[in-house]
Amino acid sequence: MNRILVIEDIAEMSELISIYLTKAGMETVVRESAEGGLIELQKGSEPGGKGFDLVLLDINLPGMDGFQFLETMRHDFNIPVLILSARGTDDDMVRGLSLGADEYVTKPFSPRVLTARLQAMLRRNSGAEGEEGTAAFGSFTLNCDHYLLKKGNERVPMPNKELEILILLVKAKGAPITPEEIYRKVWGDSYGDITTVAVHVQRIRKKIETDFSNPEYLKTSHGRGYYFDASGGSDG
């Protein structure tokens, strides 16, 4: 059974969400503050603790807000995060996604659609975690089993969508993959704004490249898509 951490300070809202997710076969743990959510994540990561498969996060919270929570948790956890917020401006969405959220849904929302979106995220994450192999490039090691990127002995904080793209390209072994195909495989949809792929690729490059404007690893094959060069040879 998937465990969902719901961080929402409005009791009526969290109760409604819990009802629908429970009906869909998920277990929910509700906390009314970001601080309480961080405590639950830490408890779940301890020996014998029950971890979480996904975090459902509000932004407007008492004390630490959702953005601060997201920035803090990404130092230690790669759990998928769906932001559910009444704040729906482009700036809020861009900030949430850039800090490591995997999805952003605005209120008001359909509980049934929200449940379906969470189920899709869980399916994608389960599939990515099940892939085998470890890839080394430069000072980095990518563990596809544990959905983990390290630089030396230090974990590189990276949201799930970025990791999924990186894993997909690494496993292609140098073969270019079009943005459309990346979007279909990572987001599970044939229709959508594929510029999202370019945004995520740029974020990955900023984390793994010495000069992200002249990438050594995650490269572009013009007219064919993106490909991964484990040898680290510069295009220039």
matplotlib code that plots the C-alpha trace (Angstrom):
import matplotlib.pyplot as plt

x = [0.0, 1.4, 1.9, 1.1, 2.2, -0.4, 0.8, -2.3, -3.4, -7.1, -8.7, -11.7, -9.3, -7.0, -10.0, -11.5, -8.2, -7.7, -11.2, -10.5, -7.0, -8.1, -10.8, -8.1, -6.1, -3.6, -2.6, -2.5, -0.6, -1.7, 0.3, -0.8, 2.6, 5.8, 7.8, 5.5, 5.9, 9.7, 9.5, 7.4, 9.8, 12.7, 10.8, 10.0, 13.7, 14.9, 15.5, 12.2, 10.3, 7.6, 8.7, 6.5, 5.9, 4.7, 4.2, 1.1, 2.1, 0.3, 2.2, 0.4, 1.3, 1.8, 5.5, 7.7, 5.9, 5.7, 8.6, 10.9, 9.8, 10.5, 14.0, 14.8, 13.5, 15.3, 18.6, 17.8, 14.8, 14.0, 10.3, 7.9, 6.1, 2.8, 2.1, -1.6, -2.1, -4.5, -1.4, -1.5, 0.6, 3.4, 6.0, 4.7, 4.6, 8.1, 9.4, 7.8, 9.0, 12.5, 12.8, 12.0, 8.3, 7.2, 3.7, 1.8, -2.0, -4.1, -7.1, -10.0, -9.5, -11.4, -10.6, -11.0, -8.6, -6.1, -6.3, -5.7, -2.7, -1.2, -1.7, 0.1, 3.0, 3.3, 3.3, 6.0, 8.1, 7.8, 8.9, 11.9, 13.0, 12.8, 15.4, 18.7, 22.3, 24.8, 26.4, 29.6, 30.7, 33.3, 33.0, 29.3, 27.6, 24.0, 22.3, 19.1, 18.0, 17.9, 17.1, 20.2, 22.9, 26.1, 29.1, 31.9, 30.3, 27.8, 24.2, 23.2, 19.7, 17.6, 13.8, 12.3, 11.5, 15.1, 16.3, 13.9, 15.2, 18.8, 18.2, 16.4, 19.2, 22.0, 20.2, 19.9, 23.8, 24.4, 21.3, 19.5, 15.9, 13.5, 11.9, 8.5, 9.6, 11.2, 7.9, 5.9, 8.1, 8.7, 5.3, 3.3, 1.5, 1.6, 0.3, 1.7, 4.1, 7.4, 9.3, 9.1, 11.7, 14.1, 13.6, 14.4, 17.4, 18.9, 18.4, 20.1, 23.0, 23.5, 24.0, 26.3, 28.2, 31.2, 30.0, 26.3, 26.3, 29.0, 27.9, 30.2, 27.7, 24.1, 24.3, 22.0, 21.9, 20.3, 17.1, 17.4, 17.0, 19.2, 21.8, 24.2, 27.9, 29.5, 33.0, 32.5, 33.9, 33.1, 31.1, 33.3]
y = [0.0, 3.4, 5.9, 9.5, 12.4, 15.2, 18.6, 20.8, 23.1, 23.3, 20.3, 20.1, 20.0, 17.3, 15.2, 15.3, 14.3, 11.5, 10.1, 9.9, 8.5, 5.9, 4.8, 4.4, 2.1, 4.5, 5.2, 8.9, 10.7, 14.3, 17.1, 20.7, 22.2, 21.9, 21.4, 18.4, 17.0, 17.1, 15.2, 12.5, 12.2, 11.8, 9.2, 7.2, 7.1, 5.7, 1.9, 0.2, 3.3, 3.4, 5.7, 7.6, 7.1, 10.6, 14.0, 16.1, 19.7, 23.0, 26.2, 28.5, 27.0, 28.4, 28.9, 27.4, 27.7, 25.0, 26.4, 26.3, 22.8, 21.7, 23.2, 21.6, 18.1, 17.9, 17.9, 14.4, 12.9, 12.1, 11.3, 12.6, 15.8, 17.2, 20.8, 21.5, 25.2, 28.1, 30.0, 29.5, 32.2, 31.3, 32.6, 30.3, 27.3, 27.9, 28.4, 25.2, 23.1, 24.6, 23.7, 20.1, 19.6, 17.0, 18.3, 21.5, 21.4, 24.5, 24.8, 24.3, 20.8, 17.6, 15.0, 12.2, 13.9, 14.5, 10.9, 9.7, 12.1, 10.8, 7.2, 8.0, 9.6, 6.5, 4.2, 6.2, 6.3, 2.6, 1.8, 4.1, 2.7, -0.8, -0.3, -1.9, -0.7, 1.9, 4.4, 6.3, 9.5, 12.0, 12.3, 11.2, 7.9, 7.3, 4.5, 3.6, 1.0, 3.6, 6.6, 8.3, 10.6, 11.1, 13.3, 11.5, 10.5, 13.4, 13.0, 15.5, 16.7, 16.2, 15.9, 12.7, 14.1, 15.2, 11.8, 10.0, 12.0, 11.4, 7.6, 7.4, 9.1, 7.2, 3.9, 4.9, 4.6, 7.5, 7.2, 10.6, 10.7, 13.4, 15.8, 14.3, 10.8, 12.0, 13.7, 10.6, 8.3, 10.5, 12.3, 9.4, 11.5, 12.0, 15.5, 18.4, 21.3, 19.7, 22.9, 21.4, 18.9, 21.6, 23.3, 20.1, 19.3, 22.8, 22.1, 18.7, 20.4, 22.9, 20.1, 17.8, 20.0, 22.2, 24.6, 23.9, 26.1, 23.8, 20.4, 17.4, 14.8, 15.7, 16.9, 18.0, 16.4, 19.0, 17.7, 14.4, 15.2, 14.8, 12.1, 11.2, 10.9, 9.1, 9.8, 13.5, 14.8, 18.5, 19.5, 22.5]
z = [0.0, -1.0, 1.8, 1.1, 3.3, 3.1, 4.4, 4.5, 7.3, 6.3, 8.1, 5.7, 2.7, 4.1, 5.2, 1.7, 0.2, 2.7, 2.0, -1.8, -1.4, 1.1, -1.3, -3.9, -1.7, -0.3, 3.3, 4.2, 7.1, 7.5, 9.1, 9.3, 9.1, 7.1, 10.3, 11.2, 7.7, 7.9, 11.3, 9.6, 6.7, 9.1, 11.2, 8.1, 7.1, 10.4, 10.8, 11.1, 10.0, 7.4, 4.6, 2.2, -1.5, -2.3, -0.6, -1.3, -0.4, 0.2, -0.1, 2.3, 5.6, 9.1, 10.0, 7.3, 3.9, 1.3, -0.8, 2.3, 3.1, -0.5, -0.5, 2.9, 2.1, -1.2, 0.6, 2.0, 0.1, -3.5, -2.8, -5.5, -4.6, -5.9, -4.9, -4.4, -3.9, -4.4, -5.6, -9.4, -10.9, -13.4, -10.9, -8.2, -10.5, -11.8, -8.3, -7.1, -10.0, -9.8, -6.1, -6.9, -7.2, -9.8, -10.4, -9.6, -9.3, -8.5, -6.2, -6.7, -8.0, -8.8, -6.1, -8.7, -11.1, -8.3, -7.2, -10.8, -11.2, -7.9, -9.1, -12.4, -10.5, -8.3, -11.3, -13.1, -10.0, -9.3, -12.9, -12.7, -9.3, -10.7, -13.4, -12.9, -13.2, -12.1, -14.4, -13.7, -15.5, -14.4, -10.6, -10.7, -10.0, -11.0, -9.2, -11.1, -8.5, -5.7, -7.9, -6.6, -8.1, -6.2, -6.8, -5.0, -1.7, -1.7, -2.9, -5.5, -4.7, -7.9, -8.3, -9.7, -13.1, -13.7, -12.5, -14.8, -17.8, -16.8, -16.3, -19.7, -21.6, -19.8, -20.6, -24.3, -24.4, -26.7, -28.9, -29.3, -27.9, -29.1, -26.7, -27.7, -26.8, -23.5, -22.6, -23.4, -21.4, -18.4, -18.1, -19.4, -21.9, -25.7, -25.5, -23.6, -23.6, -24.6, -23.7, -20.2, -21.4, -22.3, -19.0, -17.1, -19.3, -18.5, -14.8, -15.1, -16.9, -14.2, -11.7, -13.7, -16.1, -15.4, -18.1, -18.7, -21.8, -23.3, -22.0, -21.8, -20.9, -21.7, -25.3, -28.1, -31.5, -33.6, -35.2, -33.4, -29.7, -26.6, -25.9, -23.1, -23.7, -20.7, -21.9, -21.2, -24.5, -25.2, -28.3, -28.6]

ax = plt.figure().add_subplot(projection="3d")
ax.plot(x, y, z, "-o")
ax.set_aspect("equal")
plt.show()
